[in-house]
């Protein structure tokens, strides 16, 4: 049985593969780290606030009796969600993982909503309080407990709703994308995986043609990478996964496949490799 293909994209900075599952768990790790950090920092401030109120928080008791302690909890409520949101946005921008970030935001929203529902259905017996104490302190206690959860809920909504990289949205979509398969000297398998990724993900980005820069080999007479890439493209053409591919030696206005490619991707007319008979490139015309 064929294993399902992992969700991957390319690191925009290095053009190497990025596993989105790993990015998702890194986001979760950053969020948990923010929670732990804020918990310990807040504990220090709670102790200081308790001393200011001349009140020490008893084991198993409630801090809502103390005005300064309660205010400290309220003040720290949005800190962890803010730190977690910033970390997720940085990761999303760095690895072009907007949809992963939205998926993580959906998880945060679900967990926060569940916690709010559980708190809304609790009463004084759940906390071991007397009825009088609950009636007196319920509002303060629920604010203390709910505010962090509401902050997490808002942060999750922001992670879902914030757009991808604003700079990318300002730039017009490019129908021709250049893919450098030569600069970092990848293995054949790695190069083919990159080509596969770009072929599969081109349509949503408005890309209609790829310019693969694979080099022509150190001897000038060939090159394993060039040969294997073109074999792979021939297989994709036979399967109907691409419209056509044009080897660099025949990328010329005098060739009929090139003129047909212009109709699919007009930007090819302006490409610097046109009529250069450059066997270090291959043009892939997509569906």
Number of C-alpha atoms within 10 A of each C-alpha: 3 4 5 6 6 9 11 16 19 18 15 13 9 9 14 17 16 17 16 20 13 13 20 20 13 15 24 18 14 18 22 15 15 19 16 13 14 19 14 11 11 19 14 12 16 22 17 17 21 20 15 14 14 10 17 16 18 8 6 7 11 15 20 20 15 20 15 21 27 20 16 20 22 18 14 17 23 19 19 23 26 17 18 23 23 16 19 27 21 14 20 22 16 14 21 21 26 21 16 24 27 23 16 21 25 18 16 24 23 14 16 22 16 13 16 18 11 10 15 11 8 11 14 14 10 9 12 10 14 11 12 10 10 17 12 11 13 16 12 18 16 15 17 20 17 19 18 21 24 20 18 26 24 19 24 26 16 17 26 21 12 13 12 17 15 10 7 9 10 8 8 8 12 13 18 21 19 12 17 18 24 19 9 10 13 15 13 16 12 14 21 19 14 20 20 15 15 19 21 12 12 19 14 7 11 14 20 23 31 23 21 22 20 24 22 20 16 8 7 10 8 14 15 14 23 24 14 15 20 18 12 15 21 16 13 17 17 12 9 12 15 20 16 21 23 20 19 22 16 20 26 19 14 10 12 12 16 23 17 14 24 17 11 17 19 16 16 22 16 9 11 8 19 17 15 12 14 17 21 21 25 25 23 25 25 22 15
